[in-house]
Amino acid sequence: MLRFTVKATPQLRAAIFLAGDLVVWTTALVAAFLIRFDGIIPPRYLEDIPLLLLLFIPIKLVWHWAFRAYQIVWRSVGLSELMQIFKAAAFSSLTIAATVALLRHLEELRSFPRSVLAIDFVLSFCGVCLIRVGRRIVQMYSEGFRGRRHGEHDHRLLVVGAGAAGVRIVQAMVDSPRNGYHPVGFIDDDPSKRGTYIYGLRVHGDRSTIPDVVARHAVDEVLIAIPSAPSSDIRDIVAWVRRAGVQRMRILPSVHELLSGKASLKDIRQVQIDDLLGRPSVSIATDEIAERLAGSRVLVTGAAGSIGSELVRQIARLAPCEIVALDINESGLFELEEEIRRHFSGTSLRTLVADVRDAAKMEWVLNAVMPRVVYHAAAYKHVPMMERDVDEAVKTNILGTLVLAERAVRHGVEAFVLISTDKAVRPSSVMGASKRVAELIVHMLSHRGRTRFLSVRFGNVLGSRGSLIPIIQEQIRDGGPVTLTHPEMTRYFMSPAEAVLLVLQASLSQRQYGLIILDMGEPVRIADLAAEVIRLSGLEPDSDIPIVYTGIRPGEKLTEELSTPAESVVRSEHPGILEVIGEREPDEVMLRLSLQQLEHLVDQRDEAGIRAILRHLTSEDAGMAALPPERDVWRKSASAEHTTLP
């Protein structure tokens, strides 16, 4: 079996091309005379060939060098490279023709047949092209694509999508035959592509032909290579693949995940649940955000968490002066630091192990760092746990926000972005109520200095630690059952990357205070989500993995909202961002009295009193109580040492 094993350096490759071109040009001129004179070159022309080569070859060499014919890489030869060679050959022939015309007075050129130039142009162009694509042709037909022996463990792959990404993936497989894949064809919905061949592979038809193609070609894996496809199309393709009985499915990430827009074998990954959720791709004003952060320090709290760490990753792409990542979780910070060092080596990252509840430490941090923007993602988020540890929810989500936000104002931070949640809307849990009070705090402080404050609400983040999807996946690995609370429970979902991109876009707002809601699309039934996760694991819900309902837990809602009926929501200039206008102004005196009372009750570990104040602070949101009425012991807990609020 013929195999190319020598790795050509640019210099060696250029030398090979040059040597091949010299042979081609010499052969082309001789062949042109043979064709012109029917196989017998007259002696007078035969004697002139060496002189003609001395004239023609330097001209051809100059033009081919000018059109970068010697900087071409074998594996990347395509139409654009062949067009460059065509231009070089054309300009060479035109220059030679002009030179012959100017030197007609020379005896050797006086009767030079012009038809030889035309034949020489065609033969030279074809020969030079063959030199450039020869290696790929040899690969394709020796050990390469159509005739190679496939390993017994190679996956017979059907590629869905015969566009640029799909073709690039197949090209990569041609260039790397030992990659473990054996493509057998394409599927594409474009009728004009049906029956055509790409790299020797047939485009069989649209997605409805998947079951038939799978059966005829013994396909055991399907690759969805359509980065721009909406999730509705992905879901439909996945349904056809499942109908064909194929369990192994892979996908190319969406365009905004690929960043470069070019697909390669390393980008292939398994189909994930967020591919099926119906979320459109997010685009942001990257240049504008980068300009805003250029030369600035950015502080991210809760940087070891799902949203905080994604904020650090996305901001690192924008090349700020420095990112300061703060969290109480030193292990998470260590992992984040190692990741940023590997993937963003040019980014200046400083990690700080600190608690946002520590007023003295936050004073030192703001004074030492002097950030331009603060992204405050530090918070406790698990609803059932915060129902048990009420005081911790208050200390971090409320008092920690107050500590950090007040010092942001004091040190002249330009912008403070609070990461909030849909659970802050008419809250029914301690966690939701604590985040709503945090929104009130930053609204109150927006009048205290030049710092612009922004609260950003969004729903559940897919794949975050301790969230629904990882729990379901763990239960599936354990053989089930998958436990859900209610068959009709719905939630809004976003991927971490999508949420953070929209947060960064929203932070461009110039309003002194803004309450921003990320457009979450349509809510998703948790039961449907669990079923999809089970199917993506190659199993069937109920038959392979049972789903058991345990009942709604304390503090949980059946459905979540993104705004109250009293809040007026309008679309911003960005399609993924909504703005709340006309939000009620918090009474600063009453809010500060309540915060003092909360701090005192936290010190006393008075759970009933804490719940009562939270209910009082959030009860004006469309008249809803933050906690069940029977827990309202506000008046009961108020005594001589507790100031009763109106």
C-alpha positions as CSV (number, residue, x, y, z in Angstrom):
1,M,0.0,0.0,0.0
2,L,1.4,3.4,-1.0
3,R,1.6,5.8,1.9
4,F,3.0,9.3,2.4
5,T,4.8,9.3,5.7
6,V,7.3,12.1,5.3
7,K,6.1,15.4,6.7
8,A,7.0,18.1,4.2
9,T,8.3,21.4,5.5
10,P,7.3,24.5,3.6
11,Q,10.7,24.6,2.0
12,L,10.7,21.0,0.9
13,R,7.1,21.3,-0.4
14,A,8.1,24.4,-2.5
15,A,11.1,22.6,-3.8
16,I,8.9,19.6,-4.9
17,F,6.4,21.9,-6.6
18,L,9.2,23.8,-8.4
19,A,10.9,20.6,-9.6
20,G,7.5,19.3,-10.8
21,D,6.7,22.5,-12.5
22,L,10.0,22.5,-14.4
23,V,9.3,19.0,-15.7
24,V,5.7,20.0,-16.6
25,W,6.7,23.2,-18.5
26,T,9.4,21.4,-20.5
27,T,7.1,18.5,-21.3
28,A,4.2,20.9,-22.2
29,L,6.3,22.9,-24.7
30,V,7.5,19.7,-26.4
31,A,4.0,18.2,-26.4
32,A,2.6,21.5,-27.8
33,F,4.9,21.3,-30.8
34,L,4.1,17.6,-31.3
35,I,0.4,18.3,-31.3
36,R,0.8,21.2,-33.6
37,F,2.9,19.3,-36.2
38,D,1.0,15.9,-35.9
39,G,3.7,14.1,-33.9
40,I,6.8,15.2,-36.0
41,I,8.5,18.4,-35.0
42,P,10.4,20.0,-37.9
43,P,14.2,20.2,-37.3
44,R,14.3,24.0,-37.2
45,Y,11.8,24.1,-34.4
46,L,13.3,21.2,-32.6
47,E,16.7,23.1,-32.4
48,D,14.9,26.2,-31.0
49,I,13.2,24.4,-28.0
50,P,16.2,24.8,-25.5
51,L,16.3,28.6,-26.3
52,L,12.5,28.9,-26.0
53,L,12.6,27.1,-22.6
54,L,15.2,29.6,-21.4
55,L,12.8,32.4,-22.4
56,F,9.5,30.8,-21.2
57,I,10.5,29.2,-17.8
58,P,11.7,32.4,-16.0
59,I,8.5,34.2,-17.1
60,K,6.3,31.3,-15.8
61,L,8.3,31.1,-12.6
62,V,7.9,34.8,-11.8
63,W,4.1,34.7,-12.3
64,H,3.6,31.4,-10.4
65,W,5.6,32.8,-7.5
66,A,3.6,36.0,-7.6
67,F,0.3,34.1,-7.4
68,R,1.6,32.0,-4.4
69,A,1.7,28.7,-6.3
70,Y,4.6,27.6,-4.0
71,Q,2.9,28.4,-0.7
72,I,0.0,26.0,-1.3
73,V,-0.5,23.1,1.2
74,W,-1.4,19.8,-0.3
75,R,-4.3,19.0,1.9
76,S,-6.0,22.4,1.5
77,V,-5.9,22.6,-2.3
78,G,-9.4,23.8,-3.4
79,L,-11.0,25.9,-6.0
80,S,-9.4,29.2,-4.8
81,E,-5.9,27.6,-5.1
82,L,-6.7,26.3,-8.6
83,M,-7.9,29.7,-9.6
84,Q,-4.6,31.2,-8.5
85,I,-2.8,28.7,-10.7
86,F,-5.1,29.5,-13.6
87,K,-4.3,33.2,-13.2
88,A,-0.5,32.5,-13.1
89,A,-0.7,30.4,-16.2
90,A,-2.8,33.0,-18.0
91,F,-0.5,35.9,-17.2
92,S,2.5,33.7,-18.1
93,S,1.1,33.0,-21.5
94,L,0.1,36.6,-22.1
95,T,3.6,37.8,-21.1
96,I,5.2,35.1,-23.4
97,A,3.0,36.1,-26.3
98,A,3.9,39.8,-25.8
99,T,7.6,38.9,-25.6
100,V,7.4,36.8,-28.8
101,A,5.7,39.7,-30.6
102,L,8.4,42.2,-29.4
103,L,11.2,39.9,-30.4
104,R,9.9,38.9,-33.8
105,H,13.0,40.3,-35.4
106,L,15.0,37.4,-34.0
107,E,15.3,34.5,-36.4
108,E,14.3,31.9,-33.8
109,L,11.0,33.6,-33.2
110,R,10.2,35.0,-36.7
111,S,8.1,32.0,-37.7
112,F,7.1,30.8,-34.2
113,P,3.6,29.2,-34.5
114,R,1.1,31.0,-32.3
115,S,-1.1,27.9,-31.8
116,V,1.8,26.4,-29.8
117,L,1.3,29.1,-27.1
118,A,-2.4,28.2,-26.7
119,I,-1.6,24.5,-26.5
120,D,1.3,25.1,-24.1
121,F,-1.1,27.2,-21.8
122,V,-3.6,24.4,-21.5
123,L,-1.0,21.7,-20.9
124,S,1.0,23.8,-18.4
125,F,-2.1,24.7,-16.4
126,C,-3.3,21.1,-16.3
127,G,0.1,19.8,-15.3
128,V,0.8,22.3,-12.6
129,C,-2.7,21.6,-11.1
130,L,-2.0,17.8,-11.2
131,I,1.2,18.4,-9.2
132,R,-0.8,20.2,-6.5
133,V,-3.6,17.7,-6.2
134,G,-1.6,14.6,-7.0
135,R,-1.0,13.6,-3.4
136,R,-4.7,13.8,-2.5
137,I,-5.6,11.7,-5.6
138,V,-3.1,9.1,-4.5
139,Q,-4.4,9.1,-1.0
140,M,-8.0,8.8,-2.2
141,Y,-7.4,5.8,-4.4
142,S,-4.5,4.0,-2.6
143,E,-5.1,4.0,1.2
144,G,-7.6,6.8,1.1
145,F,-11.2,7.2,0.9
146,R,-12.9,5.0,-1.6
147,G,-10.7,2.0,-1.7
148,R,-9.1,1.8,1.7
149,R,-9.4,-1.1,4.0
150,H,-11.5,0.0,7.0
151,G,-10.6,-1.1,10.5
152,E,-13.1,-3.4,12.1
153,H,-13.8,-0.8,14.7
154,D,-14.4,2.1,12.3
155,H,-17.9,3.6,12.7
156,R,-19.9,3.6,9.5
157,L,-20.9,7.2,9.5
158,L,-23.9,9.0,7.8
159,V,-23.4,12.7,7.6
160,V,-26.5,14.9,7.8
161,G,-25.8,18.1,6.1
162,A,-23.9,18.5,2.8
163,G,-23.1,22.1,3.3
164,A,-19.8,23.7,4.0
165,A,-19.4,22.2,7.5
166,G,-20.4,18.7,6.4
167,V,-18.0,18.8,3.4
168,R,-15.2,20.1,5.6
169,I,-15.7,17.2,8.1
170,V,-15.6,14.7,5.3
171,Q,-12.5,16.4,3.8
172,A,-10.9,16.1,7.2
173,M,-11.7,12.4,7.3
174,V,-10.2,12.0,3.8
175,D,-7.0,13.7,5.0
176,S,-6.9,11.6,8.2
177,P,-8.0,8.1,7.1
178,R,-7.1,6.6,10.5
179,N,-9.7,8.6,12.5
180,G,-12.0,5.7,13.3
181,Y,-14.8,6.9,10.9
182,H,-15.9,5.4,7.6
183,P,-18.4,7.9,6.0
184,V,-20.9,6.2,3.7
185,G,-22.9,9.1,2.4
186,F,-24.7,12.4,3.0
187,I,-28.3,13.4,3.9
188,D,-29.4,16.9,2.8
189,D,-32.9,18.5,2.5
190,D,-31.8,20.5,-0.6
191,P,-33.4,18.8,-3.6
192,S,-30.7,20.1,-6.0
193,K,-28.1,18.1,-4.1
194,R,-29.9,14.8,-4.2
195,G,-28.0,12.2,-6.3
196,T,-24.8,14.3,-6.5
197,Y,-21.5,13.0,-5.2
198,I,-19.1,14.8,-2.8
199,Y,-15.7,13.3,-2.2
200,G,-17.0,10.1,-3.7
201,L,-20.0,10.0,-1.3
202,R,-23.6,10.1,-2.6
203,V,-26.1,12.6,-1.3
204,H,-29.0,10.2,-0.8
205,G,-31.9,12.5,-0.1
206,D,-33.6,14.4,2.7
207,R,-34.0,13.5,6.3
208,S,-36.9,11.2,5.7
209,T,-34.6,8.8,3.8
210,I,-32.4,8.3,6.9
211,P,-34.0,4.9,8.0
212,D,-33.6,3.5,4.4
213,V,-30.0,4.7,4.1
214,V,-29.2,3.3,7.6
215,A,-30.6,-0.1,6.6
216,R,-28.9,-0.3,3.2
217,H,-25.4,0.9,4.3
218,A,-25.3,-0.7,7.8
219,V,-24.8,2.8,9.4
220,D,-24.0,2.6,13.1
221,E,-23.4,6.3,13.8
222,V,-25.0,9.6,12.5
223,L,-23.3,13.0,12.5
224,I,-25.4,16.1,12.3
225,A,-23.2,18.7,10.6
226,I,-25.5,21.7,10.3
227,P,-24.1,24.4,12.8
228,S,-26.8,26.9,11.8
229,A,-29.8,24.5,12.2
230,P,-32.5,25.6,14.7
231,S,-33.3,23.2,17.5
232,S,-36.6,22.3,15.9
233,D,-34.7,20.8,13.0
234,I,-32.2,19.1,15.3
235,R,-35.1,17.5,17.2
236,D,-36.7,16.3,13.9
237,I,-33.5,14.8,12.6
238,V,-32.9,13.1,16.0
239,A,-36.4,11.6,15.8
240,W,-35.6,10.2,12.3
241,V,-32.3,8.8,13.5
242,R,-34.0,7.1,16.5
243,R,-36.7,5.7,14.1
244,A,-33.8,4.1,12.1
245,G,-32.6,2.4,15.3
246,V,-29.3,4.2,15.5
247,Q,-28.2,5.1,19.1
248,R,-24.9,6.8,18.4
249,M,-25.4,10.4,17.4
250,R,-22.9,13.2,17.2
251,I,-23.2,16.8,16.3
252,L,-21.2,19.8,15.3
253,P,-21.7,22.7,17.7
254,S,-23.6,25.8,16.7
255,V,-21.8,28.6,14.9
256,H,-21.4,30.8,18.0
257,E,-19.8,27.8,19.8
258,L,-17.4,27.2,16.9
259,L,-16.4,30.9,17.0
260,S,-14.1,30.5,14.0
261,G,-17.0,29.2,11.9
262,K,-14.8,26.3,10.6
263,A,-15.5,22.8,11.6
264,S,-12.9,20.1,12.2
265,L,-12.9,16.6,13.6
266,K,-12.1,17.9,17.1
267,D,-15.3,19.9,17.2
268,I,-17.5,16.8,16.9
269,R,-19.4,16.0,20.2
270,Q,-22.3,14.1,21.4
271,V,-25.8,15.5,21.0
272,Q,-26.7,17.3,24.2
273,I,-30.0,18.3,25.7
274,D,-29.6,22.0,24.9
275,D,-29.3,21.1,21.2
276,L,-33.0,20.0,21.4
277,L,-34.5,22.8,23.5
278,G,-35.4,25.3,20.8
279,R,-33.0,28.0,21.8
280,P,-31.8,30.3,18.9
281,S,-28.2,31.2,18.5
282,V,-27.1,34.3,20.4
283,S,-25.1,37.1,18.9
284,I,-23.7,40.0,20.8
285,A,-21.9,43.3,20.1
286,T,-18.5,41.7,20.9
287,D,-16.5,44.7,19.6
288,E,-18.5,47.2,21.7
289,I,-18.1,45.1,24.8
290,A,-14.4,44.5,24.2
291,E,-14.0,48.3,23.7
292,R,-15.8,48.9,27.0
293,L,-13.6,46.5,28.9
294,A,-10.3,47.3,27.2
295,G,-7.7,48.4,29.6
296,S,-10.1,47.8,32.6
297,R,-10.3,45.4,35.5
298,V,-13.4,43.3,35.9
299,L,-14.4,41.7,39.2
300,V,-16.5,38.5,39.0
301,T,-17.9,37.2,42.3
302,G,-19.1,33.6,42.6
303,A,-16.5,32.9,39.9
304,A,-16.3,29.2,40.8
305,G,-20.0,28.7,40.1
306,S,-21.7,27.8,36.8
307,I,-22.5,31.4,35.7
308,G,-19.5,33.0,37.4
309,S,-17.0,30.7,35.7
310,E,-18.7,31.1,32.3
311,L,-18.5,34.9,32.8
312,V,-14.8,34.6,33.3
313,R,-14.4,32.4,30.2
314,Q,-16.4,34.8,28.0
315,I,-14.7,37.9,29.3
316,A,-11.3,36.3,28.8
317,R,-12.1,36.2,25.1
318,L,-12.5,40.0,25.1
319,A,-9.0,40.7,26.4
320,P,-9.6,43.0,29.4
321,C,-6.7,44.4,31.4
322,E,-7.3,41.9,34.2
323,I,-10.1,39.6,35.5
324,V,-10.4,39.2,39.2
325,A,-12.2,36.0,40.1
326,L,-13.6,35.9,43.6
327,D,-15.2,32.9,45.4
328,I,-15.2,31.2,48.8
329,N,-14.7,27.8,46.9
330,E,-10.9,27.5,46.6
331,S,-11.1,24.2,44.7
332,G,-13.4,25.6,42.1
333,L,-11.1,28.7,41.7
334,F,-8.1,26.5,41.3
335,E,-9.8,24.5,38.5
336,L,-10.9,27.8,36.8
337,E,-7.4,29.2,37.0
338,E,-5.9,26.1,35.4
339,E,-8.5,26.2,32.6
340,I,-7.9,29.9,31.8
341,R,-4.1,29.3,31.9
342,R,-4.5,26.5,29.3
343,H,-7.0,28.1,26.9
344,F,-6.4,31.8,27.4
345,S,-2.7,32.1,28.1
346,G,-2.7,35.8,27.3
347,T,-5.4,36.7,29.8
348,S,-4.4,38.2,33.1
349,L,-6.4,36.4,35.8
350,R,-6.2,36.9,39.5
351,T,-8.1,34.6,41.8
352,L,-9.2,35.6,45.3
353,V,-10.6,33.3,48.0
354,A,-13.0,35.5,49.9
355,D,-16.6,35.7,51.2
356,V,-18.8,38.6,49.9
357,R,-20.3,38.7,53.4
358,D,-17.0,39.8,54.9
359,A,-17.3,43.6,54.9
360,A,-13.6,44.3,55.8
361,K,-12.4,42.0,53.1
362,M,-14.7,43.4,50.4
363,E,-13.5,46.9,51.4
364,W,-9.9,45.8,50.8
365,V,-10.8,44.0,47.5
366,L,-12.5,47.0,46.0
367,N,-9.7,49.3,47.1
368,A,-6.9,47.0,45.8
369,V,-8.6,45.9,42.6
370,M,-10.4,49.2,41.6
371,P,-12.6,47.3,39.0
372,R,-14.5,49.2,36.3
373,V,-17.3,46.6,36.2
374,V,-18.5,44.1,38.9
375,Y,-20.5,41.0,37.9
376,H,-22.1,39.8,41.1
377,A,-22.9,36.1,40.7
378,A,-22.2,34.9,44.2
379,A,-25.4,33.5,45.7
380,Y,-26.9,30.4,47.2
381,K,-29.4,29.0,44.6
382,H,-30.8,25.7,45.7
383,V,-34.4,26.2,46.7
384,P,-35.0,23.2,49.1
385,M,-31.7,23.7,50.9
386,M,-32.3,27.4,51.5
387,E,-35.7,26.5,52.9
388,R,-33.7,24.6,55.6
389,D,-30.9,27.2,56.0
390,V,-32.8,30.4,55.9
391,D,-30.1,32.4,57.7
392,E,-27.4,31.5,55.2
393,A,-29.6,32.5,52.2
394,V,-30.1,35.9,53.9
395,K,-26.4,36.4,54.8
396,T,-25.1,35.7,51.3
397,N,-27.9,36.6,48.9
398,I,-29.0,39.8,50.7
399,L,-26.4,41.0,53.2
400,G,-23.5,39.9,50.9
401,T,-25.1,41.9,48.0
402,L,-25.5,44.9,50.3
403,V,-21.9,44.8,51.5
404,L,-20.4,44.5,48.0
405,A,-22.8,47.0,46.3
406,E,-22.3,49.7,49.0
407,R,-18.5,49.4,48.5
408,A,-18.9,49.5,44.7
409,V,-20.6,52.9,45.1
410,R,-18.0,54.1,47.6
411,H,-15.1,53.2,45.3
412,G,-16.7,54.6,42.1
413,V,-17.2,51.4,40.2
414,E,-18.7,52.3,36.8
415,A,-21.2,49.4,36.6
416,F,-22.5,46.7,38.9
417,V,-24.4,43.8,37.4
418,L,-26.5,41.6,39.7
419,I,-27.2,38.1,38.5
420,S,-30.8,37.5,39.5
421,T,-33.4,34.7,38.8
422,D,-36.9,34.2,37.7
423,K,-37.6,32.8,41.2
424,A,-37.5,36.4,42.4
425,V,-40.8,37.1,40.7
426,R,-43.6,36.8,43.2
427,P,-41.4,34.5,45.2
428,S,-42.7,31.4,47.0
429,S,-39.3,30.4,48.4
430,V,-36.7,31.9,50.7
431,M,-34.1,31.7,47.9
432,G,-36.5,33.6,45.5
433,A,-37.4,36.2,48.1
434,S,-33.7,36.8,49.0
435,K,-32.9,37.5,45.3
436,R,-35.9,39.8,45.1
437,V,-34.6,41.8,48.1
438,A,-31.1,41.9,46.4
439,E,-32.8,43.5,43.4
440,L,-34.4,46.1,45.7
441,I,-31.0,46.8,47.3
442,V,-29.2,47.6,44.0
443,H,-32.2,49.7,42.9
444,M,-32.0,51.6,46.1
445,L,-28.2,52.2,45.8
446,S,-28.5,53.3,42.2
447,H,-29.4,56.8,43.5
448,R,-26.4,57.0,45.8
449,G,-23.5,57.6,43.4
450,R,-22.3,57.4,39.8
451,T,-22.3,53.6,39.8
452,R,-24.8,52.2,37.3
453,F,-26.7,49.2,38.6
454,L,-28.3,46.4,36.6
455,S,-30.3,43.4,37.7
456,V,-30.5,40.5,35.1
457,R,-33.2,37.8,35.6
458,F,-33.1,34.5,33.8
459,G,-34.3,30.9,34.5
460,N,-32.5,27.6,35.0
461,V,-29.1,27.1,33.6
462,L,-28.5,23.7,31.9
463,G,-25.8,21.5,33.3
464,S,-24.9,23.7,36.3
465,R,-23.7,21.9,39.4
466,G,-26.5,20.4,41.4
467,S,-29.1,21.3,38.7
468,L,-31.7,19.0,37.1
469,I,-29.8,17.6,34.2
470,P,-26.7,16.3,36.0
471,I,-29.0,14.8,38.7
472,I,-31.1,13.0,36.0
473,Q,-27.9,11.7,34.3
474,E,-26.6,10.4,37.6
475,Q,-29.9,8.6,38.3
476,I,-29.7,7.0,34.8
477,R,-26.2,5.8,35.4
478,D,-27.4,4.2,38.6
479,G,-30.2,2.4,36.7
480,G,-33.0,4.6,37.8
481,P,-35.6,5.6,38.7
482,V,-35.5,9.2,37.6
483,T,-37.4,11.2,40.3
484,L,-39.4,14.3,39.4
485,T,-41.7,16.4,41.6
486,H,-44.7,16.8,39.3
487,P,-45.7,15.7,35.7
488,E,-46.9,19.2,34.8
489,M,-44.0,21.3,36.3
490,T,-42.4,23.6,33.7
491,R,-39.3,25.7,33.8
492,Y,-37.4,28.1,31.6
493,F,-33.9,26.9,30.5
494,M,-30.8,28.4,29.0
495,S,-27.3,27.2,28.4
496,P,-24.6,28.9,30.5
497,A,-22.9,30.3,27.4
498,E,-26.2,31.8,26.1
499,A,-27.1,33.3,29.5
500,V,-23.7,34.9,29.9
501,L,-23.5,36.3,26.4
502,L,-26.8,38.0,27.0
503,V,-25.6,39.3,30.4
504,L,-22.6,40.8,28.7
505,Q,-24.8,42.4,26.1
506,A,-27.2,43.8,28.7
507,S,-24.3,45.3,30.7
508,L,-23.9,47.8,27.8
509,S,-27.0,49.6,29.1
510,Q,-26.4,53.2,30.1
511,R,-29.4,53.5,32.4
512,Q,-28.6,54.4,36.0
513,Y,-30.7,51.4,37.0
514,G,-32.2,48.7,34.9
515,L,-34.1,45.5,35.5
516,I,-33.3,43.2,32.6
517,I,-35.1,40.0,31.7
518,L,-33.4,37.5,29.3
519,D,-35.8,36.2,26.7
520,M,-36.1,32.5,27.8
521,G,-38.4,31.4,25.0
522,E,-41.1,29.0,25.9
523,P,-41.1,27.1,29.2
524,V,-40.2,23.4,29.0
525,R,-42.0,20.5,30.8
526,I,-39.6,18.9,33.2
527,A,-41.1,15.5,32.3
528,D,-40.4,16.0,28.6
529,L,-36.8,17.1,29.4
530,A,-36.2,14.0,31.5
531,A,-37.5,11.8,28.7
532,E,-35.1,13.4,26.2
533,V,-32.1,12.9,28.6
534,I,-33.0,9.3,29.0
535,R,-33.3,8.8,25.2
536,L,-30.0,10.6,24.6
537,S,-28.5,7.9,26.9
538,G,-29.7,5.2,24.5
539,L,-32.6,4.1,26.7
540,E,-36.4,4.5,26.7
541,P,-38.3,6.3,29.5
542,D,-40.6,4.1,31.6
543,S,-39.6,0.9,29.8
544,D,-35.8,1.0,30.6
545,I,-35.7,3.8,33.1
546,P,-38.8,4.5,35.2
547,I,-39.9,8.0,36.0
548,V,-41.3,8.5,39.6
549,Y,-43.1,11.6,40.8
550,T,-42.4,12.6,44.4
551,G,-44.5,15.8,44.9
552,I,-43.6,19.5,44.9
553,R,-41.0,20.4,47.5
554,P,-41.3,23.3,50.0
555,G,-40.8,26.6,48.2
556,E,-41.2,25.2,44.7
557,K,-43.7,26.5,42.1
558,L,-45.4,24.5,39.4
559,T,-44.5,27.2,36.9
560,E,-42.1,30.1,37.0
561,E,-42.6,33.7,35.7
562,L,-40.2,36.3,34.4
563,S,-42.1,39.3,35.5
564,T,-45.1,40.3,37.6
565,P,-48.4,41.6,36.1
566,A,-47.5,45.0,37.7
567,E,-44.2,45.2,35.7
568,S,-44.3,46.7,32.2
569,V,-41.9,44.7,30.0
570,V,-40.7,46.0,26.6
571,R,-38.3,44.6,24.1
572,S,-34.8,46.2,23.9
573,E,-32.8,46.8,20.7
574,H,-31.4,43.3,21.2
575,P,-33.8,40.5,20.4
576,G,-32.8,38.4,23.4
577,I,-33.2,41.1,26.0
578,L,-36.3,42.5,27.6
579,E,-36.5,45.6,29.9
580,V,-38.8,46.3,32.8
581,I,-40.0,49.9,32.9
582,G,-42.0,51.7,35.6
583,E,-40.7,49.4,38.4
584,R,-41.7,50.7,41.8
585,E,-39.1,52.6,43.7
586,P,-38.1,51.0,47.0
587,D,-38.6,53.0,50.1
588,E,-35.0,53.4,51.3
589,V,-35.8,54.1,54.9
590,M,-38.1,51.1,55.3
591,L,-35.7,48.9,53.3
592,R,-32.8,49.8,55.4
593,L,-34.8,49.3,58.6
594,S,-35.8,45.8,57.3
595,L,-32.2,45.0,56.4
596,Q,-31.1,45.9,59.9
597,Q,-33.8,43.8,61.4
598,L,-32.8,40.9,59.1
599,E,-29.2,41.1,60.2
600,H,-30.3,41.0,63.9
601,L,-32.6,38.1,63.3
602,V,-29.8,36.2,61.4
603,D,-27.6,36.7,64.4
604,Q,-30.4,35.3,66.6
605,R,-31.1,32.4,64.1
606,D,-34.7,33.4,64.3
607,E,-36.1,31.6,61.3
608,A,-39.7,32.6,61.8
609,G,-38.8,36.3,62.1
610,I,-36.6,36.1,59.0
611,R,-39.4,34.5,56.9
612,A,-41.8,37.2,58.2
613,I,-39.6,40.1,57.1
614,L,-38.9,38.5,53.7
615,R,-42.7,38.1,53.2
616,H,-43.2,41.7,54.2
617,L,-40.5,43.0,51.8
618,T,-41.8,41.0,48.8
619,S,-45.6,41.2,49.5
620,E,-46.0,44.3,47.4
621,D,-45.0,42.4,44.2
622,A,-48.5,42.0,42.8
623,G,-49.8,41.3,46.2
624,M,-48.2,37.9,46.5
625,A,-46.7,36.6,49.7
626,A,-43.2,35.2,49.7
627,L,-44.1,32.4,52.1
628,P,-47.2,30.4,53.0
629,P,-49.6,32.5,55.1
630,E,-49.4,30.1,58.0
631,R,-45.7,31.0,58.3
632,D,-46.4,34.7,58.7
633,V,-45.4,35.3,62.2
634,W,-44.3,38.9,61.6
635,R,-46.5,40.4,64.3
636,K,-45.9,37.4,66.6
637,S,-42.1,37.7,66.4
638,A,-42.1,41.4,66.7
639,S,-41.4,42.4,70.3
640,A,-39.8,45.1,72.3
641,E,-36.4,44.2,70.8
642,H,-37.8,43.9,67.3
643,T,-39.0,47.1,65.6
644,T,-42.4,46.4,64.0
645,L,-42.5,47.7,60.4
646,P,-45.7,49.2,59.0
